[in-house]
Amino acid sequence: MKIETKCIQSGYTPKNGEPRVLPIYQSTTWKYSSTEQMGRLFDLEESGYFYTRLANPTNDAVAAKIADLEGGVAGMLTSSGQAACFYSIFNICQAGDHFVCSSTVYGGTFNLFGVTMKKMGIEVTFVDPNASEEELSAAFKDNTKAMFGETIANPALVVLDIEKWAKVAHAHQVPLIIDNTFATPINCRPFEWGADIVVHSTTKYMDGHATSVGGAIIDSGNFDWEASGKFPCLTTPDASYHGITYTQKFGKAAYITKATAQVMRDLGSIPSPQNAFLLNLGLETLALRVRQHCKNAMAVAEFLSHHEKISWVNYCSLPGDKYYDLAQKYLPNGSCGVISFGVKGGRSAAVTFMDSLKLAAIVTHVADARTSVLHPASHTHRQLNDEELKAAGVTPDLIRFSVGIEDQEDIIEDIRQALEKI
């Protein structure tokens, strides 16, 4: 099936007399008449549902749809994108381990990896996403277990050279994990370029309507955990499941099975079935919306690039952008709906511009149907002075503009009238 059809059909196929629309299984538990059968479920000797913290039919159907969209073998939903990023690393790393990560990842991910996980004994080395293969290899240590990057960085909009990163990761016998939130599988499927695991903040384009926080982890099934020799957590017996070895018992689904049966079992960052249901509704229109986001964003980027009050524009699909060539390779059908740009006059001009917008809303969210805007220097990074902002790569004039799916002329007119106020 083509990806547009998968958005509608994948994950759930009703049988005769069953609901046409994916049901919400709003239950914590499932009833069994046999103690023995319940025991087999707990021992992973039999598949089935018995407690929603481990598995739920609504959640599983939506995870299966996302896995199909990405071309993976299995998936797992989480309660947020942050949880997905954390689990993706924690599933294969423990105290004393190390991983390599792009320095331009989303600020919440940067803090999770660089501060919180460091307290757990898992260290990270942040590297320039544009570094050469030799420079990337230099960041590796004997205890390095993974590489992590974003297809399109938030909010820097850096396009990652996935093939290059995958080559380096595999040379060191570790998996490449890619956050594909901004591109979505509509515009890029990282597994096709060598990535091994994909994560999403489904809160963004997948949900699409700013209703439900969520995340997802998808496994390609392609990484050979046994051959690597670096992942005893997957290739040796798990004492908490009577000595099950995940790679031997579950094959290509070893990574996701461990993430679900062990990490989710113990940490419990599950989405509610209600939120999974709403996510599924968003997924059904994902292909349509993503294309409209990209069409509108290109029109806005072109308008801004020719406006006398705009000093610079970052949008990788715009000819002349620093990442245009990489975008044409990995994102030939469009990138995303998020643009960053600077207004002449610095922080005060940026604030005036934003406060003058009428259609676009000032919110912390990004990547949903409604056009939204954020000024990092005044919001997420407001504790820093102008010099500190520059050191962090957030200039005082930087505006993150998330183009929605309204009529593009209305969006541009809103920008035009706000720029006139500067």
N, C-alpha and C positions, 0 to 999 in steps of 0.2 A: 504493500500500500504506500501511496505517496504520503508525505508528512502531513498535509492538510487533512487527509482521511484519518490518519493515526490520531490526530488531535481529537477527533470525534469518536472513533471506534475502538481504539486500543484500551486495554486494561480490564474492561468489563463486557462480557458477552452473555446476555440473559438467555436462559433456557425457556422452554415452553411454560407459559403461565407465570413467569417471573417478571418483576418490574422492568420496564424498558429503560428507565433512568436508574443510575447507580443508587442503591438505597443507603441511608445513613444507619449504620449499625451502632446506635447509641447505647452500647452496653459494655460494662466493664468485664463481664464474665460469660462463659458458655457452659451449659449443663452437659454432664455425661453420666451414664448409668453404671459405668464400670470404673472401679478404682484402678484396675490394671491399665485401662486405656489412658486414664489421666496420667498415670505414672509414665507411660510411654511418651506422652506429649512432653512432659517435663524433661525427659531424657533425650529429646530430639530423635527418638526412634520412630516417631510417627508425626506426620504433618497435620496441623489442625489449629483451631483457635480455642484458647482457654482463658486468656487474660489480655486485655487491650494494651497494657504496657509493653507486651512482647509482640503482639500482632492483632490487627483488626481488619476485617474484610474491606471496609470502605477505604482505609488507609492503604492497604495492599494493592487494591485496584488502581488507585491513583499513582502509587509508586511504580506499578507495572507500566502504566501509560507513559510516564516520564522516561522510564528505562527504554521503552520502545522508541520514543522520539529521539533519544540520544544514541540508540544502537547498542545498548548495554544488555547484559544478561540478567541483571537483577537490580532492584533499588530499595531504598528505605526512606520514609518520610521522617522528618524531625520537627520539633516545635518552632524552630527558627533557623534562619540561615547561619547564625552564629553557632548553633548547636551542630549543624551539618559540618561546618568547617572544623570545629573542635573534634567531633567524632571521627572525621576522615583521617585525622592525624593520630588521635589517641587510640584508634583501633589497631595501629601497627607500631606505636611508639610507647615507651615507658620511661620512667626516671633513668637518666643516664644516656638517653638517646638524643639525636640531633637531626634537624632537617633544614633544608635550604628554601628560602621564600623570596619572591619578588618584593622589592622595597616599596612598590607603588600600590600594594593591595589596599583595599578599603580600610579606613582608620580603625574600625571596630575589630577587624581581623588582625591588624597590626598589633593592637593592644593585647588581644587574646593570646597571640603567639609570642609576642616579645615580653609581656609582663606576667600575665596570669599563668600561662603554661610553664614559664621559667620557674615559678614558685613550685611547680609540680616536678621539677627536675628535668624537664624536656627543653632543650635549648634550640634556638633558631639563629641562622645567619641570614640577614637580609642582603640581597644583592641587586644591583642595577638590572632591570629587566632587559636592557639592551646590551648587556655584557657579552663578550665573546665566549665561545665554547671553553677556551682556556681559562678565562676568568671565572666562569661558572664552576668549572672543575676544581679550581683552587679553593672554593668555598667548602668542598667536601671534606669530611673527616672519617675516621674508621668507623664511627658510630652513626653516620648519616643514614637515615631510613626513608627519606622521601624528598621530593621537590614539590613546591606549591606556587601557583601563579593564577592570574585572572586573564581570561580571553581579552576583555576590555576592562582596564582598571577604573575603579570608582574612587574619586572623581577625576583622576589624572587623564583618563581616556587613552592610556598607553595600550597599544595592541601588542600582545605577546607573540613572539616567534615560537609557536608551539612545537614545531618540528625540531627546532634547534634544542629547545629545552628537553624534549623527549629523548633526543639522541644522547645528551649528556646524562640524563637520569638513567637511561638503560645501560650506558657504558659503565656506570657505577652500580648496576644491578638493584636499583630502587625504582619505585613507581613515580610517575608524574601525576599530580592531582591538580585539576583545573577548575576554578570557579567560573562557570559559564553563565552567570546570572544576567549580565547585560546583553550578551549576544543571543541567548536562548538557542535551543537546538534548531530553531527555524533558520537562523543565519549562520550558525557554526556548530559542527559536531566534532568536538576535540578528539574523540576516539579515532576518527578518520585521519588524524595527523599524528597519532602516536601516544596520546594521553591514555592513562590507565584507569583513572577514577575521575568522575565529574561531580561537583557539588553545585547547589543552587540555593539562593535565597528565593524561594517561591513567592515570597511576599511581594516581589517586584512584578515583572511582566507576566509571569505565569498566572498569578492571581489576577493581576491587572486592574483591580478596582479598589485597592487599598482597604480591603475588608479583613484579611486574615494573614497573620504572621505565620511563616512556615519555612521549612527547608527540605532539601532532598540530597541523598548521596546515591550515585549510580556507579556500578562497577562494570567495566568493559568485559571482564572475565579473561583478559588477554595476558595479564602479568603472571609470570611463572614464579610463584612464591617458593616452590620447592627448589628450583634450579638456582634461585638467588642465594639461598643459604643464610639469609639475614633476618628471617622472620620466624623464629621458633614459636611465637605466639599463634601462628597458623599451621605450622608443620610438625609440632610436637603435641602430645596429649594435654588436654585442658582438664585439670583436676576438678574444676567446678561442674563438669559434665561427665564424670566417671571415665575420664581418659579419652574422650573423643578427640581425634585429630581432624581439624576442619578441612584441610586440603584433601585428605584421603576420603572423608565421608561425603563432602559436598562439592568437590571438584572446582569448576569455574565459579561457583557461588560461594566459595569459602570465605572471602572477605566480607560480603554482605551478611552471610549467616552469622559470622562471629560478631559483627557490629550489632546485629539485632539480638541474638541470643545471649550475648555477654555484656556488651557496653550499654545497650538500651535497657537490658534487664536490670542493670545496677544503677544507672543514672537517670533513666526514665524521662528523657526529653521528647515525649511523644506529642503529636498534634491531636486535637480532638477530632473525632469522626465528622463533626459538623464543619470544622475548618477544612478538612480534606474534601468534603462534598463541595464546598464553595470554591476550593482550588480547582476541582475538576470542571466546574462551570467555566472558570477562567481559561483553562487549558483548551476547551472546545473552540474558543475564538482566538487562540493565541496567534495562529498564522495570519489571520486577517488583521489583528491589531498591530502586530509587529511591523507588518508592511506599511501600515498607515503611519505608525510612529516614525519609521525611517523616511517615508516620503515627506512628512511634515518637517522633520528635523533637517533634512537636506535643504528645503526651501528656507527655513529660518537661518541656517548656517550661511547660505548664499546671501541672504538679505543683510545679515550682520557683517559679513566680510567686506561689504561695499559701503558700510555706513561710516560717516566721518567721525562719529563719537565712539566708535569701537576701535580699540587698540590692537586686539588680537582675537583669534577664534581657534579653538581646538575641536575638530570633528573629523575623524579619520576617513570618512567617506568623501570629504571635500577635496578636490584636486589641489595639490600643493601642500596638503597637511603632511607633517613629519612622518606619519604612519600610514599614509595613503597606499603605498606599495604593499605593505603587509596586509592592509585591509582588503586590497584587491585579491590577495592570495587566499586569505582565510575567510573573508566576509564579502565575497563578490556581489551578493544580492542585497547588501545593506548591513549596517553595523548595529545601531541602537538609536533611541530617541533622545539621548542625553548629550548636551553640548556644554562646553565651558568657554567662557569668553571674558575679556576685560573691557571695562569702560574707561575712557579717558577722564582723568580727574580723581582716580584712586578710590579710597574707601568711601569718602563722603558722596562721590558721584554714584558709586554702586548702590549705596543705601538709598539715595534719592530715587534712582531708577527703580529699585525693587518696591519701594513704598508707593510708587506711582502706578504700578501694574494693577489692572482691574480684573482681567480674566485669569491670569496666572496667580496661583496661591502660594504664599510663603509658608512652606511646610518642611519638616525634616524628612519626609518621604520622597521617593524618587521612583520613576518608571511605572506609572500607572496611567489610566485613561485620561486623567486630568493634567493639564499643564501646570507644572509647579516649579518653584525657584528657591534657591538657598544661597546665602552669602556666607561662605565658611569663615571669613575673617570676623564677622559679626555674630556667628552662631556656633558652629562646632569647634572653632578655634579662637573664640573671642578672648580667651585668657592670654593670648600672645600679643606682643607688640608687633609693629610692622617689620622690624628686622628679624624677629623670631619666626614670623609668618613666612618670610622669604626663605629662611633656612629650612623650613618644613615643606617648601614647595607650594605654599598657598599664598599667592600675592594678594595685597589688599584690594585689588580691583577684580579678583576672580569671582565670577558668578557661575554657579552650576544651574543650568536650565534644562529641565526635563520636559520635552515637548510631548504633549498629549495627542489625542486623536480627534480633537475639535477641527473645525475648518481651518486650514492653514492661513487663509487670508485674515481670519479673526485673530489668530495668534500673532501674526506679524503686525497687524494694526495695533494690538495691545502693546507690543514692544515699541513700535514707532511712537505712539503717544507718550509712553513712559520716558523714552530717550529725549523727547522734546522738553521734558521737565528739568533736565540737567543743565 
